[in-house]
């Protein structure tokens, strides 16, 4: 299934949640993508990564953010926001939820412009 998805797209924008295994999971993802490239001689563009639920008060968030900022990927850092989480859980656009952080909306707008 993964290989069919890779073949059907020209760009992949993975989403990293902030937890202890995020960097390991991203490393495994890149390895699988490189294996696909060797077998199929094609690889979708991977130039951006979303770091979701980033809370600067937590050390793990800062460590992952700092590590990813050293990479060549364009980062979209979505701050931790209860309103955004409510919108995701309710399957509605975050713009329709009262109290969404301006930083979240600004970063989502930048992401939308980048993937157009």
Contact map, one row per residue, 1 for C-alpha under 8 A:
11111000000000000000000000000000000000000000000000000000000000000000000000000000000000000000000000000000000000000000
11111100000000000000000000000000000000000000000000000000000000000000000000000000000000000000000000000000000000000000
11111110000000000000000000000000000100000000000000000000000000000000000000000000000000000000000000000000000000000000
11111111000000000000000000000000000000000000000000000000000000000000000000000000000000000000000000000000000000000000
11111111100000000000000000000000000000000000000000000000000000000000000000000000000000000000000000000000000000000000
01111111110000000000000000000000000000000011000000000000000000000000000000000000000000000000000000000000000000000000
00111111110000000000000000000000000000000111000000000000000000000000000000000000000000000000000000000000000000000000
00011111110000000000000000000000000000000000000000000000000000000000000000000000000000000000000000000000000000000000
00001111111100000000000000000000000000000001000000000000000000000000000000000000000000000000000000000000000000000000
00000111111100000000000000000000000000000011100000000000000000000000000000000000000000000000000000000000000000000000
00000000111110000000000000000000000000000001110000000000000000000000000000000000000000000000000000000000000000000000
00000000111111000000000000000000000000000001111100000000000000000000000000000000000000000000000000000000000000000000
00000000001111100000000000000000000000000000011111000000000000000000000000000000000000000000000000000000000000000000
00000000000111110000000000000000000000000000000111000000000000000000000000000000000000000000000000000000000000000000
00000000000011111000000000000000000000000000000011110000000000000000000000000000000000000000000000000000000000000000
00000000000001111100010001000000000000000000000011110000000000000000000000000000000000000000000000000000000000000000
00000000000000111110010000000000000000000000000000111100000000000000000000000000000000000000000000000000000000000000
00000000000000011111010000000000000000000000000000111100000110010000000000000000000000000000000000000000000000000000
00000000000000001111110000000000000000000000000000000000000110000000000000000000000000000000000000000000000000000000
00000000000000000111111000000000000000000000000000000000000100000000000000000000000000000000000000000000000000000000
00000000000000000011111110000000000000000000000000000000000000000000000000000000000000000000000000000000000000000000
00000000000000011111111111000000000000000000000000000000000000010000000000000000000000000000000000000000000000000000
00000000000000000001111111100000000000000000000000000000000000010000000000000000000000000000000000000000000000000000
00000000000000000000111111110000000000000000000000000000000000000000000000000000000000000000000000000000000000000000
00000000000000000000111111111000000000000000000000000000000000000000000000000000000000000000000000000000000000000000
00000000000000010000011111111100000000000000000000000000000000000000000000000000000000000000000000000000000000000000
00000000000000000000001111111110000000000000000000000000000000000000000000000000000000000000000000000000000000000000
00000000000000000000000111111111000000000000000000000000000000000000000000000000000000000000000000000000000000000000
00000000000000000000000011111111100000000000000000000000000000000000000000000000000000000000000000000000000000000000
00000000000000000000000001111111110000000000000000000000000000000000000000000000000000000000000000000000000000000000
00000000000000000000000000111111111000000000000000000000000000000000000000000000000000000000000000000000000000000000
00000000000000000000000000011111111100000000000000000000000000000000000000000000000000000000000000000000000000000000
00000000000000000000000000001111111110000010000000000000000000000000000000000000000000000000000000000000000000000000
00000000000000000000000000000111111111000010000000000000000000000000000000000000000000000000000000000000000000000000
00000000000000000000000000000011111111100000000000000000000000000000000000000000000000000000000000000000000000000000
00100000000000000000000000000001111111111110000000000000000000000000000000000000000000000000000000000000000000000000
00000000000000000000000000000000111111111110000000000000000000000000000000000000000000000000000000000000000000000000
00000000000000000000000000000000011111111100000000000000000000000000000000000000000000000000000000000000000000000000
00000000000000000000000000000000001111111000000000000000000000000000000000000000000000000000000000000000000000000000
00000000000000000000000000000000000111111110000000000000000000000000000000000000000000000000000000000000000000000000
00000000000000000000000000000000000111111110000000000000000000000000000000000000000000000000000000000000000000000000
00000010000000000000000000000000000111011111000000000000000000000000000000000000000000000000000000000000000000000000
00000110010000000000000000000000110110011111100000000000000000000000000000000000000000000000000000000000000000000000
00000110111100000000000000000000000000000111110000000000000000000000000000000000000000000000000000000000000000000000
00000000011100000000000000000000000000000011111000000000000000000000000000000000000000000000000000000000000000000000
00000000001110000000000000000000000000000001111110000000000000000000000010000000000000000000000000000000000000000000
00000000000110000000000000000000000000000000111110000000000000000000000111000000000000000000000000000000000000000000
00000000000111000000000000000000000000000000011111000000000000000000000011110000000000000000000000000000000000000000
00000000000011110000000000000000000000000000011111100000000000000000000011110000000000000000000000000000000000000000
00000000000011110000000000000000000000000000000111110000000000000000000000111100000000000000000000000000000000000000
00000000000000111100000000000000000000000000000011111100000000001000000000111100000000000000000000000000000000000000
00000000000000111100000000000000000000000000000001111100000000000000000000001111000000000000000000000000000000000000
00000000000000001100000000000000000000000000000000111110000000000000000000001111100000000000000000000000000000000000
00000000000000001100000000000000000000000000000000111111000011001000000000001111000000000000000000000000000000000000
00000000000000000000000000000000000000000000000000001111110011000000000000000011000000000000000000000000000000000000
00000000000000000000000000000000000000000000000000000111111011000000000000000000000000000000000000000000000000000000
00000000000000000000000000000000000000000000000000000011111010000000000000000000000000000000000000000000000000000000
00000000000000000000000000000000000000000000000000000011111111000000000000000000000000000000000000000000000000000000
00000000000000000000000000000000000000000000000000000001111111100000000000000000000000000000000000000000000000000000
00000000000000000111000000000000000000000000000000000000011111110000000000000000000000000000000000000000000000000000
00000000000000000110000000000000000000000000000000000111111111111000000000000000000000000000000000000000000000000000
00000000000000000000000000000000000000000000000000000111011111111100000000000000000000000000000000000000000000000000
00000000000000000000000000000000000000000000000000000000001111111110000000000000000000000000000000000000000000000000
00000000000000000100011000000000000000000000000000000000000111111111000000000000000000000000000000000000000000000000
00000000000000000000000000000000000000000000000000100100000011111111100000000000000000000000000000000000000000000000
00000000000000000000000000000000000000000000000000000000000001111111110000000000000000000000000000000000000000000000
00000000000000000000000000000000000000000000000000000000000000111111111000000000000000000000000000000000000000000000
00000000000000000000000000000000000000000000000000000000000000011111111010100000000000000000000000000000000000000000
00000000000000000000000000000000000000000000000000000000000000001111111110100000000000000000000000000000000000000000
00000000000000000000000000000000000000000000000000000000000000000111111100000000000000000000000000000000000000000000
00000000000000000000000000000000000000000000000000000000000000000011111110000000000000000000000000000000000000000000
00000000000000000000000000000000000000000000001000000000000000000000111111000000000000000000000000000000000000000000
00000000000000000000000000000000000000000000011110000000000000000001101111100000000000000000000000000000000000000000
00000000000000000000000000000000000000000000001110000000000000000000000111110000000000000000000000000000000000000000
00000000000000000000000000000000000000000000000111100000000000000001100011111000000000000000000000000000000000000000
00000000000000000000000000000000000000000000000111100000000000000000000001111100000000000000000000000000001101100000
00000000000000000000000000000000000000000000000001111100000000000000000000111110000000000000000000000000001000000000
00000000000000000000000000000000000000000000000001111100000000000000000000011111000000000000000000000011001100000000
00000000000000000000000000000000000000000000000000011110000000000000000000001111100000000000000000000011000000000000
00000000000000000000000000000000000000000000000000011110000000000000000000000111110100000000000000000000000000000000
00000000000000000000000000000000000000000000000000001000000000000000000000000011111110000000000000011001000000000000
00000000000000000000000000000000000000000000000000000000000000000000000000000001111111000000000000010000000000000000
00000000000000000000000000000000000000000000000000000000000000000000000000000000111111100000010011111000000000000000
00000000000000000000000000000000000000000000000000000000000000000000000000000001111111110000010010010001000000000000
00000000000000000000000000000000000000000000000000000000000000000000000000000000111111111000000000000000000000000000
00000000000000000000000000000000000000000000000000000000000000000000000000000000011111111100000010000000000000000000
00000000000000000000000000000000000000000000000000000000000000000000000000000000001111111111110110000000000000000000
00000000000000000000000000000000000000000000000000000000000000000000000000000000000111111111110000000000000000000000
00000000000000000000000000000000000000000000000000000000000000000000000000000000000011111111000000000000000000000000
00000000000000000000000000000000000000000000000000000000000000000000000000000000000001111111000000000000000000000000
00000000000000000000000000000000000000000000000000000000000000000000000000000000000000111111100000000000000000000000
00000000000000000000000000000000000000000000000000000000000000000000000000000000000000111111110100000000000000000000
00000000000000000000000000000000000000000000000000000000000000000000000000000000000000110011111110000000000000000000
00000000000000000000000000000000000000000000000000000000000000000000000000000000001100110001111110010000100000000000
00000000000000000000000000000000000000000000000000000000000000000000000000000000000000000000111111010000100000000000
00000000000000000000000000000000000000000000000000000000000000000000000000000000000000100001111111000000000000000000
00000000000000000000000000000000000000000000000000000000000000000000000000000000001101100000111111110000000000000000
00000000000000000000000000000000000000000000000000000000000000000000000000000000001000000000001111110000000000000000
00000000000000000000000000000000000000000000000000000000000000000000000000000000001000000000000011111000000000000000
00000000000000000000000000000000000000000000000000000000000000000000000000000000111100000000011011111101100000000000
00000000000000000000000000000000000000000000000000000000000000000000000000000000101000000000000000111111100000000000
00000000000000000000000000000000000000000000000000000000000000000000000000000000000000000000000000011111110000000000
00000000000000000000000000000000000000000000000000000000000000000000000000000110000000000000000000001111111000000000
00000000000000000000000000000000000000000000000000000000000000000000000000000110100100000000000000011111111100000000
00000000000000000000000000000000000000000000000000000000000000000000000000000000000000000000011000011111111110000000
00000000000000000000000000000000000000000000000000000000000000000000000000000000000000000000000000000111111111000000
00000000000000000000000000000000000000000000000000000000000000000000000000011100000000000000000000000011111111100000
00000000000000000000000000000000000000000000000000000000000000000000000000010100000000000000000000000001111111110000
00000000000000000000000000000000000000000000000000000000000000000000000000000000000000000000000000000000111111111000
00000000000000000000000000000000000000000000000000000000000000000000000000010000000000000000000000000000011111111100
00000000000000000000000000000000000000000000000000000000000000000000000000010000000000000000000000000000001111111110
00000000000000000000000000000000000000000000000000000000000000000000000000000000000000000000000000000000000111111111
00000000000000000000000000000000000000000000000000000000000000000000000000000000000000000000000000000000000011111111
00000000000000000000000000000000000000000000000000000000000000000000000000000000000000000000000000000000000001111111
00000000000000000000000000000000000000000000000000000000000000000000000000000000000000000000000000000000000000111111
00000000000000000000000000000000000000000000000000000000000000000000000000000000000000000000000000000000000000011111
